[in-house]
Amino acid sequence: MIGGSDQIINTSFPAEIAEHLLRIIRMEWSEMVLENAETGDDIEFLFLGFQSLPRELFVYENARMKQHWDEEGACEVNANKMFHIILKDQQVTVVVDDPSAAINQNVVNAAVQLSKDLSLGRQEFAA
């Protein structure tokens, strides 16, 4: 990332949040490409499920941007064209270039809201 900024979402539901993040990103980037950050393997979005997400993934705007990242690494052309998503036991970290960029704000804010909604919903269900 170009001066990446970690956006940390504390949650008891990291897999659910991550899958929701991917759906939100897909609405913005209809040609997004997913890559397992640990293996370098491409991931087919249609077959994702809570149990099949890797612990780290890269989300590129499209195949051309993925290739550009592979060839050039972090550069101005690539700014805000990739998300790095990291799942941990009680959090999801979304690494972005510029947290004030509209797409980055939309994605992170939606994930934070979903985390709150899931926590509230589970508390109400338990009561």
N, CA, C and O atoms as CSV, one atom per row, in Angstrom:
chain,resi,resn,atom,element,x,y,z
A,1,MET,N,N,0.845,-1.172,0.000
A,1,MET,CA,C,0.000,0.000,0.000
A,1,MET,C,C,0.892,1.237,0.000
A,1,MET,O,O,2.070,1.170,0.354
A,2,ILE,N,N,0.330,2.335,-0.390
A,2,ILE,CA,C,1.050,3.592,-0.444
A,2,ILE,C,C,0.782,4.322,0.870
A,2,ILE,O,O,-0.234,5.004,1.006
A,3,GLY,N,N,1.681,4.183,1.826
A,3,GLY,CA,C,1.433,4.800,3.125
A,3,GLY,C,C,0.161,4.268,3.751
A,3,GLY,O,O,-0.627,5.043,4.295
A,4,GLY,N,N,-0.059,2.962,3.687
A,4,GLY,CA,C,-1.295,2.329,4.139
A,4,GLY,C,C,-1.733,2.750,5.520
A,4,GLY,O,O,-0.912,3.005,6.401
A,5,SER,N,N,-3.023,2.817,5.695
A,5,SER,CA,C,-3.644,3.187,6.959
A,5,SER,C,C,-4.527,2.035,7.415
A,5,SER,O,O,-5.436,1.617,6.697
A,6,ASP,N,N,-4.255,1.519,8.619
A,6,ASP,CA,C,-5.041,0.409,9.155
A,6,ASP,C,C,-6.340,0.917,9.755
A,6,ASP,O,O,-6.337,1.759,10.653
A,7,GLN,N,N,-7.444,0.399,9.251
A,7,GLN,CA,C,-8.765,0.706,9.781
A,7,GLN,C,C,-9.225,-0.546,10.527
A,7,GLN,O,O,-9.590,-1.542,9.901
A,8,ILE,N,N,-9.211,-0.500,11.850
A,8,ILE,CA,C,-9.478,-1.680,12.666
A,8,ILE,C,C,-10.934,-1.686,13.117
A,8,ILE,O,O,-11.447,-0.706,13.657
A,9,ILE,N,N,-11.583,-2.829,12.876
A,9,ILE,CA,C,-12.978,-3.022,13.277
A,9,ILE,C,C,-12.993,-4.156,14.298
A,9,ILE,O,O,-12.791,-5.318,13.945
A,10,ASN,N,N,-13.232,-3.817,15.555
A,10,ASN,CA,C,-13.327,-4.832,16.602
A,10,ASN,C,C,-14.700,-5.474,16.514
A,10,ASN,O,O,-15.722,-4.789,16.492
A,11,THR,N,N,-14.706,-6.809,16.464
A,11,THR,CA,C,-15.958,-7.516,16.249
A,11,THR,C,C,-15.844,-8.965,16.714
A,11,THR,O,O,-14.761,-9.550,16.695
A,12,SER,N,N,-16.931,-9.516,17.115
A,12,SER,CA,C,-16.991,-10.944,17.419
A,12,SER,C,C,-17.334,-11.753,16.176
A,12,SER,O,O,-17.441,-12.978,16.241
A,13,PHE,N,N,-17.506,-11.083,15.055
A,13,PHE,CA,C,-17.963,-11.722,13.816
A,13,PHE,C,C,-17.040,-11.388,12.648
A,13,PHE,O,O,-17.513,-10.846,11.649
A,14,PRO,N,N,-15.753,-11.687,12.729
A,14,PRO,CA,C,-14.838,-11.251,11.668
A,14,PRO,C,C,-15.146,-11.832,10.286
A,14,PRO,O,O,-15.028,-11.121,9.288
A,15,ALA,N,N,-15.533,-13.092,10.207
A,15,ALA,CA,C,-15.813,-13.682,8.890
A,15,ALA,C,C,-17.036,-13.037,8.249
A,15,ALA,O,O,-17.042,-12.753,7.051
A,16,GLU,N,N,-18.060,-12.811,9.048
A,16,GLU,CA,C,-19.266,-12.168,8.525
A,16,GLU,C,C,-18.971,-10.745,8.053
A,16,GLU,O,O,-19.453,-10.314,7.005
A,17,ILE,N,N,-18.179,-10.029,8.834
A,17,ILE,CA,C,-17.821,-8.656,8.463
A,17,ILE,C,C,-17.009,-8.666,7.178
A,17,ILE,O,O,-17.261,-7.857,6.284
A,18,ALA,N,N,-16.045,-9.562,7.071
A,18,ALA,CA,C,-15.202,-9.618,5.878
A,18,ALA,C,C,-16.027,-9.937,4.631
A,18,ALA,O,O,-15.836,-9.321,3.583
A,19,GLU,N,N,-16.934,-10.890,4.745
A,19,GLU,CA,C,-17.758,-11.218,3.574
A,19,GLU,C,C,-18.637,-10.019,3.195
A,19,GLU,O,O,-18.822,-9.739,2.011
A,20,HIS,N,N,-19.171,-9.322,4.177
A,20,HIS,CA,C,-19.962,-8.123,3.908
A,20,HIS,C,C,-19.104,-7.053,3.227
A,20,HIS,O,O,-19.552,-6.390,2.293
A,21,LEU,N,N,-17.872,-6.895,3.703
A,21,LEU,CA,C,-16.951,-5.945,3.063
A,21,LEU,C,C,-16.799,-6.261,1.581
A,21,LEU,O,O,-16.817,-5.362,0.740
A,22,LEU,N,N,-16.649,-7.538,1.270
A,22,LEU,CA,C,-16.475,-7.929,-0.130
A,22,LEU,C,C,-17.710,-7.603,-0.961
A,22,LEU,O,O,-17.593,-7.186,-2.113
A,23,ARG,N,N,-18.871,-7.789,-0.392
A,23,ARG,CA,C,-20.100,-7.445,-1.123
A,23,ARG,C,C,-20.193,-5.942,-1.376
A,23,ARG,O,O,-20.600,-5.509,-2.454
A,24,ILE,N,N,-19.812,-5.155,-0.376
A,24,ILE,CA,C,-19.837,-3.696,-0.538
A,24,ILE,C,C,-18.841,-3.265,-1.600
A,24,ILE,O,O,-19.157,-2.444,-2.461
A,25,ILE,N,N,-17.640,-3.818,-1.539
A,25,ILE,CA,C,-16.614,-3.472,-2.533
A,25,ILE,C,C,-17.089,-3.871,-3.925
A,25,ILE,O,O,-16.880,-3.140,-4.893
A,26,ARG,N,N,-17.721,-5.019,-4.017
A,26,ARG,CA,C,-18.206,-5.504,-5.322
A,26,ARG,C,C,-19.234,-4.540,-5.919
A,26,ARG,O,O,-19.310,-4.393,-7.139
A,27,MET,N,N,-20.015,-3.893,-5.076
A,27,MET,CA,C,-20.983,-2.908,-5.591
A,27,MET,C,C,-20.260,-1.731,-6.237
A,27,MET,O,O,-20.765,-1.148,-7.196
A,28,GLU,N,N,-19.094,-1.378,-5.729
A,28,GLU,CA,C,-18.301,-0.280,-6.289
A,28,GLU,C,C,-17.427,-0.750,-7.452
A,28,GLU,O,O,-17.279,-0.063,-8.463
A,29,TRP,N,N,-16.855,-1.938,-7.277
A,29,TRP,CA,C,-15.929,-2.487,-8.266
A,29,TRP,C,C,-16.505,-3.794,-8.808
A,29,TRP,O,O,-16.177,-4.865,-8.299
A,30,SER,N,N,-17.337,-3.725,-9.809
A,30,SER,CA,C,-18.027,-4.910,-10.323
A,30,SER,C,C,-17.065,-5.946,-10.902
A,30,SER,O,O,-17.426,-7.117,-11.025
A,31,GLU,N,N,-15.864,-5.541,-11.254
A,31,GLU,CA,C,-14.874,-6.460,-11.812
A,31,GLU,C,C,-13.767,-6.790,-10.808
A,31,GLU,O,O,-12.662,-7.159,-11.205
A,32,MET,N,N,-14.056,-6.660,-9.514
A,32,MET,CA,C,-13.010,-6.863,-8.508
A,32,MET,C,C,-12.377,-8.242,-8.631
A,32,MET,O,O,-13.005,-9.204,-9.073
A,33,VAL,N,N,-11.118,-8.307,-8.227
A,33,VAL,CA,C,-10.354,-9.549,-8.234
A,33,VAL,C,C,-9.856,-9.783,-6.811
A,33,VAL,O,O,-9.304,-8.883,-6.178
A,34,LEU,N,N,-10.062,-11.016,-6.315
A,34,LEU,CA,C,-9.642,-11.383,-4.969
A,34,LEU,C,C,-8.418,-12.281,-5.037
A,34,LEU,O,O,-8.304,-13.150,-5.902
A,35,GLU,N,N,-7.504,-12.047,-4.098
A,35,GLU,CA,C,-6.289,-12.856,-4.023
A,35,GLU,C,C,-6.030,-13.253,-2.580
A,35,GLU,O,O,-6.098,-12.415,-1.680
A,36,ASN,N,N,-5.736,-14.517,-2.358
A,36,ASN,CA,C,-5.306,-14.979,-1.045
A,36,ASN,C,C,-3.926,-14.380,-0.814
A,36,ASN,O,O,-2.983,-14.711,-1.532
A,37,ALA,N,N,-3.793,-13.500,0.183
A,37,ALA,CA,C,-2.538,-12.782,0.416
A,37,ALA,C,C,-1.428,-13.703,0.894
A,37,ALA,O,O,-0.249,-13.374,0.763
A,38,GLU,N,N,-1.792,-14.849,1.447
A,38,GLU,CA,C,-0.780,-15.770,1.959
A,38,GLU,C,C,-0.222,-16.680,0.862
A,38,GLU,O,O,0.958,-17.030,0.888
A,39,THR,N,N,-1.063,-17.064,-0.100
A,39,THR,CA,C,-0.632,-18.017,-1.126
A,39,THR,C,C,-0.446,-17.391,-2.501
A,39,THR,O,O,0.269,-17.940,-3.340
A,40,GLY,N,N,-1.084,-16.244,-2.740
A,40,GLY,CA,C,-1.056,-15.628,-4.062
A,40,GLY,C,C,-2.096,-16.194,-5.008
A,40,GLY,O,O,-2.166,-15.781,-6.166
A,41,ASP,N,N,-2.910,-17.138,-4.536
A,41,ASP,CA,C,-3.949,-17.739,-5.378
A,41,ASP,C,C,-5.138,-16.803,-5.525
A,41,ASP,O,O,-5.516,-16.098,-4.590
A,42,ASP,N,N,-5.721,-16.812,-6.724
A,42,ASP,CA,C,-6.958,-16.061,-6.938
A,42,ASP,C,C,-8.100,-16.781,-6.224
A,42,ASP,O,O,-8.076,-18.002,-6.068
A,43,ILE,N,N,-9.094,-16.016,-5.796
A,43,ILE,CA,C,-10.265,-16.555,-5.108
A,43,ILE,C,C,-11.486,-16.181,-5.931
A,43,ILE,O,O,-11.642,-15.025,-6.323
A,44,GLU,N,N,-12.339,-17.139,-6.191
A,44,GLU,CA,C,-13.581,-16.891,-6.919
A,44,GLU,C,C,-14.618,-16.347,-5.946
A,44,GLU,O,O,-14.953,-17.016,-4.969
A,45,PHE,N,N,-15.121,-15.174,-6.188
A,45,PHE,CA,C,-16.064,-14.521,-5.277
A,45,PHE,C,C,-17.356,-15.311,-5.118
A,45,PHE,O,O,-17.923,-15.333,-4.025
A,46,LEU,N,N,-17.828,-15.946,-6.152
A,46,LEU,CA,C,-19.111,-16.637,-6.106
A,46,LEU,C,C,-19.137,-17.778,-5.096
A,46,LEU,O,O,-20.209,-18.154,-4.623
A,47,PHE,N,N,-17.991,-18.327,-4.762
A,47,PHE,CA,C,-17.942,-19.493,-3.896
A,47,PHE,C,C,-17.476,-19.175,-2.482
A,47,PHE,O,O,-17.179,-20.084,-1.707
A,48,LEU,N,N,-17.411,-17.916,-2.147
A,48,LEU,CA,C,-16.981,-17.555,-0.798
A,48,LEU,C,C,-18.048,-17.911,0.220
A,48,LEU,O,O,-19.244,-17.893,-0.070
A,49,GLY,N,N,-17.604,-18.223,1.377
A,49,GLY,CA,C,-18.488,-18.473,2.511
A,49,GLY,C,C,-17.710,-18.172,3.774
A,49,GLY,O,O,-16.482,-18.093,3.752
A,50,PHE,N,N,-18.410,-18.006,4.852
A,50,PHE,CA,C,-17.758,-17.625,6.096
A,50,PHE,C,C,-16.583,-18.534,6.459
A,50,PHE,O,O,-15.582,-18.064,7.000
A,51,GLN,N,N,-16.695,-19.808,6.170
A,51,GLN,CA,C,-15.646,-20.744,6.571
A,51,GLN,C,C,-14.498,-20.824,5.563
A,51,GLN,O,O,-13.447,-21.382,5.878
A,52,SER,N,N,-14.676,-20.281,4.366
A,52,SER,CA,C,-13.658,-20.457,3.335
A,52,SER,C,C,-12.777,-19.234,3.110
A,52,SER,O,O,-11.887,-19.276,2.260
A,53,LEU,N,N,-12.994,-18.160,3.836
A,53,LEU,CA,C,-12.167,-16.974,3.654
A,53,LEU,C,C,-10.769,-17.196,4.222
A,53,LEU,O,O,-10.621,-17.752,5.310
A,54,PRO,N,N,-9.741,-16.762,3.489
A,54,PRO,CA,C,-8.400,-16.828,4.064
A,54,PRO,C,C,-8.254,-15.765,5.155
A,54,PRO,O,O,-9.081,-14.858,5.251
A,55,ARG,N,N,-7.233,-15.871,5.957
A,55,ARG,CA,C,-6.998,-14.898,7.035
A,55,ARG,C,C,-6.558,-13.544,6.487
A,55,ARG,O,O,-6.730,-12.520,7.149
A,56,GLU,N,N,-5.995,-13.533,5.288
A,56,GLU,CA,C,-5.596,-12.278,4.646
A,56,GLU,C,C,-5.943,-12.335,3.176
A,56,GLU,O,O,-5.719,-13.351,2.517
A,57,LEU,N,N,-6.488,-11.255,2.662
A,57,LEU,CA,C,-6.752,-11.217,1.239
A,57,LEU,C,C,-6.557,-9.812,0.695
A,57,LEU,O,O,-6.695,-8.815,1.404
A,58,PHE,N,N,-6.232,-9.771,-0.582
A,58,PHE,CA,C,-6.126,-8.524,-1.324
A,58,PHE,C,C,-7.344,-8.444,-2.232
A,58,PHE,O,O,-7.760,-9.440,-2.824
A,59,VAL,N,N,-7.909,-7.250,-2.333
A,59,VAL,CA,C,-9.050,-7.017,-3.220
A,59,VAL,C,C,-8.642,-5.903,-4.174
A,59,VAL,O,O,-8.419,-4.765,-3.759
A,60,TYR,N,N,-8.548,-6.242,-5.451
A,60,TYR,CA,C,-8.147,-5.280,-6.481
A,60,TYR,C,C,-9.376,-4.802,-7.246
A,60,TYR,O,O,-10.375,-5.514,-7.345
A,61,GLU,N,N,-9.292,-3.606,-7.776
A,61,GLU,CA,C,-10.414,-3.047,-8.531
A,61,GLU,C,C,-10.781,-3.930,-9.723
A,61,GLU,O,O,-11.963,-4.118,-10.011
A,62,ASN,N,N,-9.791,-4.465,-10.411
A,62,ASN,CA,C,-10.022,-5.319,-11.573
A,62,ASN,C,C,-8.725,-6.058,-11.907
A,62,ASN,O,O,-7.706,-5.855,-11.248
A,63,ALA,N,N,-8.764,-6.908,-12.922
A,63,ALA,CA,C,-7.591,-7.709,-13.289
A,63,ALA,C,C,-6.427,-6.830,-13.753
A,63,ALA,O,O,-5.266,-7.129,-13.475
A,64,ARG,N,N,-6.743,-5.768,-14.448
A,64,ARG,CA,C,-5.693,-4.862,-14.919
A,64,ARG,C,C,-4.964,-4.239,-13.740
A,64,ARG,O,O,-3.738,-4.121,-13.756
A,65,MET,N,N,-5.720,-3.835,-12.703
A,65,MET,CA,C,-5.106,-3.227,-11.520
A,65,MET,C,C,-4.277,-4.253,-10.749
A,65,MET,O,O,-3.218,-3.920,-10.215
A,66,LYS,N,N,-4.751,-5.494,-10.688
A,66,LYS,CA,C,-3.973,-6.548,-10.016
A,66,LYS,C,C,-2.639,-6.724,-10.726
A,66,LYS,O,O,-1.590,-6.789,-10.084
A,67,GLN,N,N,-2.682,-6.800,-12.045
A,67,GLN,CA,C,-1.454,-6.952,-12.820
A,67,GLN,C,C,-0.530,-5.756,-12.574
A,67,GLN,O,O,0.678,-5.927,-12.415
A,68,HIS,N,N,-1.091,-4.560,-12.545
A,68,HIS,CA,C,-0.279,-3.359,-12.319
A,68,HIS,C,C,0.366,-3.405,-10.942
A,68,HIS,O,O,1.536,-3.053,-10.798
A,69,TRP,N,N,-0.379,-3.835,-9.928
A,69,TRP,CA,C,0.188,-3.992,-8.578
A,69,TRP,C,C,1.310,-5.017,-8.603
A,69,TRP,O,O,2.361,-4.797,-8.002
A,70,ASP,N,N,1.100,-6.141,-9.294
A,70,ASP,CA,C,2.126,-7.183,-9.366
A,70,ASP,C,C,3.401,-6.668,-10.031
A,70,ASP,O,O,4.506,-7.014,-9.614
A,71,GLU,N,N,3.243,-5.847,-11.058
A,71,GLU,CA,C,4.392,-5.355,-11.822
A,71,GLU,C,C,5.058,-4.140,-11.192
A,71,GLU,O,O,6.284,-4.035,-11.204
A,72,GLU,N,N,4.267,-3.221,-10.642
A,72,GLU,CA,C,4.798,-1.936,-10.183
A,72,GLU,C,C,4.825,-1.762,-8.665
A,72,GLU,O,O,5.546,-0.911,-8.146
A,73,GLY,N,N,4.038,-2.571,-7.960
A,73,GLY,CA,C,3.937,-2.381,-6.509
A,73,GLY,C,C,3.232,-1.077,-6.202
A,73,GLY,O,O,2.446,-0.574,-7.005
A,74,ALA,N,N,3.524,-0.534,-5.027
A,74,ALA,CA,C,2.881,0.715,-4.606
A,74,ALA,C,C,3.380,1.875,-5.464
A,74,ALA,O,O,4.577,2.154,-5.518
A,75,CYS,N,N,2.449,2.539,-6.129
A,75,CYS,CA,C,2.763,3.735,-6.914
A,75,CYS,C,C,1.494,4.579,-7.006
A,75,CYS,O,O,0.415,4.114,-6.636
A,76,GLU,N,N,1.608,5.776,-7.480
A,76,GLU,CA,C,0.458,6.690,-7.526
A,76,GLU,C,C,-0.710,6.142,-8.347
A,76,GLU,O,O,-1.870,6.351,-7.991
A,77,VAL,N,N,-0.411,5.447,-9.438
A,77,VAL,CA,C,-1.478,4.897,-10.287
A,77,VAL,C,C,-2.326,3.899,-9.497
A,77,VAL,O,O,-3.526,3.772,-9.740
A,78,ASN,N,N,-1.705,3.193,-8.556
A,78,ASN,CA,C,-2.389,2.160,-7.791
A,78,ASN,C,C,-3.099,2.675,-6.539
A,78,ASN,O,O,-3.795,1.913,-5.868
A,79,ALA,N,N,-2.933,3.930,-6.228
A,79,ALA,CA,C,-3.522,4.477,-5.002
A,79,ALA,C,C,-5.031,4.260,-4.973
A,79,ALA,O,O,-5.732,4.570,-5.936
A,80,ASN,N,N,-5.522,3.720,-3.850
A,80,ASN,CA,C,-6.945,3.481,-3.618
A,80,ASN,C,C,-7.575,2.520,-4.626
A,80,ASN,O,O,-8.767,2.608,-4.919
A,81,LYS,N,N,-6.767,1.608,-5.149
A,81,LYS,CA,C,-7.249,0.613,-6.119
A,81,LYS,C,C,-7.128,-0.807,-5.567
A,81,LYS,O,O,-7.292,-1.781,-6.301
A,82,MET,N,N,-6.834,-0.918,-4.246
A,82,MET,CA,C,-6.696,-2.223,-3.624
A,82,MET,C,C,-6.972,-2.093,-2.133
A,82,MET,O,O,-6.587,-1.116,-1.491
A,83,PHE,N,N,-7.655,-3.114,-1.596
A,83,PHE,CA,C,-7.859,-3.237,-0.152
A,83,PHE,C,C,-7.063,-4.448,0.325
A,83,PHE,O,O,-6.984,-5.463,-0.367
A,84,HIS,N,N,-6.486,-4.331,1.496
A,84,HIS,CA,C,-5.844,-5.472,2.154
A,84,HIS,C,C,-6.696,-5.752,3.385
A,84,HIS,O,O,-6.791,-4.912,4.281
A,85,ILE,N,N,-7.313,-6.922,3.432
A,85,ILE,CA,C,-8.219,-7.283,4.521
A,85,ILE,C,C,-7.577,-8.393,5.342
A,85,ILE,O,O,-7.154,-9.416,4.802
A,86,ILE,N,N,-7.511,-8.180,6.655
A,86,ILE,CA,C,-6.875,-9.136,7.563
A,86,ILE,C,C,-7.892,-9.531,8.628
A,86,ILE,O,O,-8.441,-8.677,9.324
A,87,LEU,N,N,-8.134,-10.832,8.744
A,87,LEU,CA,C,-9.078,-11.343,9.742
A,87,LEU,C,C,-8.304,-11.895,10.932
A,87,LEU,O,O,-7.349,-12.653,10.770
A,88,LYS,N,N,-8.728,-11.506,12.119
A,88,LYS,CA,C,-8.196,-12.055,13.364
A,88,LYS,C,C,-9.382,-12.546,14.176
A,88,LYS,O,O,-10.528,-12.414,13.747
A,89,ASP,N,N,-9.110,-13.114,15.356
A,89,ASP,CA,C,-10.191,-13.696,16.154
A,89,ASP,C,C,-11.267,-12.691,16.544
A,89,ASP,O,O,-12.450,-13.030,16.526
A,90,GLN,N,N,-10.897,-11.486,16.890
A,90,GLN,CA,C,-11.876,-10.507,17.357
A,90,GLN,C,C,-11.794,-9.186,16.597
A,90,GLN,O,O,-12.213,-8.147,17.108
A,91,GLN,N,N,-11.259,-9.225,15.387
A,91,GLN,CA,C,-11.191,-7.986,14.621
A,91,GLN,C,C,-10.960,-8.252,13.141
A,91,GLN,O,O,-10.491,-9.314,12.730
A,92,VAL,N,N,-11.306,-7.249,12.373
A,92,VAL,CA,C,-11.009,-7.207,10.947
A,92,VAL,C,C,-10.241,-5.905,10.725
A,92,VAL,O,O,-10.673,-4.835,11.152
A,93,THR,N,N,-9.114,-6.013,10.062
A,93,THR,CA,C,-8.350,-4.823,9.712
A,93,THR,C,C,-8.454,-4.624,8.214
A,93,THR,O,O,-8.232,-5.547,7.430
A,94,VAL,N,N,-8.798,-3.399,7.830
A,94,VAL,CA,C,-8.869,-3.040,6.417
A,94,VAL,C,C,-7.771,-2.008,6.197
A,94,VAL,O,O,-7.820,-0.907,6.745
A,95,VAL,N,N,-6.782,-2.374,5.390
A,95,VAL,CA,C,-5.679,-1.454,5.105
A,95,VAL,C,C,-6.018,-0.729,3.808
A,95,VAL,O,O,-6.276,-1.346,2.775
A,96,VAL,N,N,-6.011,0.602,3.893
A,96,VAL,CA,C,-6.343,1.447,2.743
A,96,VAL,C,C,-5.240,2.484,2.558
A,96,VAL,O,O,-4.457,2.746,3.470
A,97,ASP,N,N,-5.193,3.056,1.387
A,97,ASP,CA,C,-4.210,4.105,1.128
A,97,ASP,C,C,-4.616,5.402,1.808
A,97,ASP,O,O,-3.859,5.957,2.605
A,98,ASP,N,N,-5.796,5.876,1.496
A,98,ASP,CA,C,-6.272,7.167,1.997
A,98,ASP,C,C,-7.625,6.956,2.677
A,98,ASP,O,O,-8.631,6.759,1.996
A,99,PRO,N,N,-7.662,6.995,4.016
A,99,PRO,CA,C,-8.928,6.753,4.710
A,99,PRO,C,C,-10.020,7.762,4.366
A,99,PRO,O,O,-11.199,7.490,4.593
A,100,SER,N,N,-9.651,8.911,3.826
A,100,SER,CA,C,-10.666,9.917,3.496
A,100,SER,C,C,-11.240,9.732,2.089
A,100,SER,O,O,-12.205,10.406,1.729
A,101,ALA,N,N,-10.670,8.837,1.297
A,101,ALA,CA,C,-11.219,8.568,-0.044
A,101,ALA,C,C,-12.627,7.985,0.100
A,101,ALA,O,O,-12.875,7.166,0.984
A,102,ALA,N,N,-13.523,8.399,-0.748
A,102,ALA,CA,C,-14.939,8.026,-0.631
A,102,ALA,C,C,-15.143,6.518,-0.555
A,102,ALA,O,O,-15.871,6.044,0.318
A,103,ILE,N,N,-14.524,5.759,-1.440
A,103,ILE,CA,C,-14.745,4.309,-1.423
A,103,ILE,C,C,-14.246,3.706,-0.114
A,103,ILE,O,O,-14.883,2.809,0.439
A,104,ASN,N,N,-13.127,4.185,0.378
A,104,ASN,CA,C,-12.582,3.649,1.624
A,104,ASN,C,C,-13.493,3.974,2.805
A,104,ASN,O,O,-13.729,3.122,3.662
A,105,GLN,N,N,-13.998,5.188,2.851
A,105,GLN,CA,C,-14.934,5.573,3.916
A,105,GLN,C,C,-16.203,4.736,3.845
A,105,GLN,O,O,-16.675,4.244,4.869
A,106,ASN,N,N,-16.760,4.567,2.650
A,106,ASN,CA,C,-17.997,3.796,2.492
A,106,ASN,C,C,-17.826,2.365,2.976
A,106,ASN,O,O,-18.673,1.845,3.702
A,107,VAL,N,N,-16.737,1.733,2.577
A,107,VAL,CA,C,-16.499,0.338,2.932
A,107,VAL,C,C,-16.310,0.193,4.436
A,107,VAL,O,O,-16.954,-0.651,5.059
A,108,VAL,N,N,-15.449,0.993,5.019
A,108,VAL,CA,C,-15.163,0.875,6.451
A,108,VAL,C,C,-16.387,1.251,7.290
A,108,VAL,O,O,-16.706,0.559,8.257
A,109,ASN,N,N,-17.067,2.325,6.936
A,109,ASN,CA,C,-18.254,2.726,7.709
A,109,ASN,C,C,-19.347,1.659,7.657
A,109,ASN,O,O,-20.003,1.400,8.666
A,110,ALA,N,N,-19.543,1.050,6.514
A,110,ALA,CA,C,-20.559,-0.011,6.399
A,110,ALA,C,C,-20.175,-1.215,7.247
A,110,ALA,O,O,-21.039,-1.834,7.867
A,111,ALA,N,N,-18.914,-1.549,7.282
A,111,ALA,CA,C,-18.468,-2.691,8.089
A,111,ALA,C,C,-18.617,-2.402,9.581
A,111,ALA,O,O,-19.019,-3.281,10.344
A,112,VAL,N,N,-18.301,-1.197,9.997
A,112,VAL,CA,C,-18.469,-0.818,11.407
A,112,VAL,C,C,-19.939,-0.882,11.795
A,112,VAL,O,O,-20.279,-1.383,12.867
A,113,GLN,N,N,-20.807,-0.381,10.932
A,113,GLN,CA,C,-22.240,-0.411,11.220
A,113,GLN,C,C,-22.754,-1.843,11.303
A,113,GLN,O,O,-23.545,-2.164,12.191
A,114,LEU,N,N,-22.318,-2.703,10.395
A,114,LEU,CA,C,-22.746,-4.094,10.431
A,114,LEU,C,C,-22.277,-4.769,11.723
A,114,LEU,O,O,-23.021,-5.546,12.322
A,115,SER,N,N,-21.068,-4.478,12.145
A,115,SER,CA,C,-20.558,-5.059,13.383
A,115,SER,C,C,-21.432,-4.657,14.570
A,115,SER,O,O,-21.739,-5.480,15.432
A,116,LYS,N,N,-21.823,-3.400,14.604
A,116,LYS,CA,C,-22.719,-2.922,15.675
A,116,LYS,C,C,-24.074,-3.624,15.588
A,116,LYS,O,O,-24.612,-4.070,16.601
A,117,ASP,N,N,-24.618,-3.718,14.384
A,117,ASP,CA,C,-25.925,-4.361,14.196
A,117,ASP,C,C,-25.893,-5.833,14.600
A,117,ASP,O,O,-26.820,-6.320,15.247
A,118,LEU,N,N,-24.829,-6.542,14.220
A,118,LEU,CA,C,-24.724,-7.949,14.585
A,118,LEU,C,C,-24.616,-8.123,16.094
A,118,LEU,O,O,-25.229,-9.025,16.665
A,119,SER,N,N,-23.844,-7.267,16.732
A,119,SER,CA,C,-23.691,-7.366,18.202
A,119,SER,C,C,-25.023,-7.102,18.883
A,119,SER,O,O,-25.408,-7.826,19.800
A,120,LEU,N,N,-25.721,-6.079,18.445
A,120,LEU,CA,C,-27.012,-5.735,19.031
A,120,LEU,C,C,-28.021,-6.864,18.786
A,120,LEU,O,O,-28.760,-7.252,19.691
A,121,GLY,N,N,-28.042,-7.379,17.571
A,121,GLY,CA,C,-28.962,-8.455,17.237
A,121,GLY,C,C,-28.712,-9.704,18.061
A,121,GLY,O,O,-29.659,-10.353,18.505
A,122,ARG,N,N,-27.468,-10.042,18.266
A,122,ARG,CA,C,-27.148,-11.232,19.063
A,122,ARG,C,C,-27.487,-11.017,20.532
A,122,ARG,O,O,-27.889,-11.957,21.218
A,123,GLN,N,N,-27.328,-9.781,21.023
A,123,GLN,CA,C,-27.691,-9.492,22.413
A,123,GLN,C,C,-29.185,-9.604,22.597
A,123,GLN,O,O,-29.646,-10.147,23.600
A,124,GLU,N,N,-29.956,-9.096,21.637
A,124,GLU,CA,C,-31.417,-9.176,21.732
A,124,GLU,C,C,-31.894,-10.620,21.642
A,124,GLU,O,O,-32.837,-11.012,22.330
A,125,PHE,N,N,-31.249,-11.403,20.800
A,125,PHE,CA,C,-31.619,-12.801,20.640
A,125,PHE,C,C,-31.341,-13.592,21.924
A,125,PHE,O,O,-32.106,-14.483,22.294
A,126,ALA,N,N,-30.247,-13.255,22.590
A,126,ALA,CA,C,-29.870,-13.963,23.821
A,126,ALA,C,C,-30.774,-13.609,24.981
A,126,ALA,O,O,-30.892,-14.379,25.934
A,127,ALA,N,N,-31.414,-12.454,24.914
A,127,ALA,CA,C,-32.253,-11.995,26.027
A,127,ALA,C,C,-33.588,-12.641,26.057
A,127,ALA,O,O,-34.396,-12.350,26.938
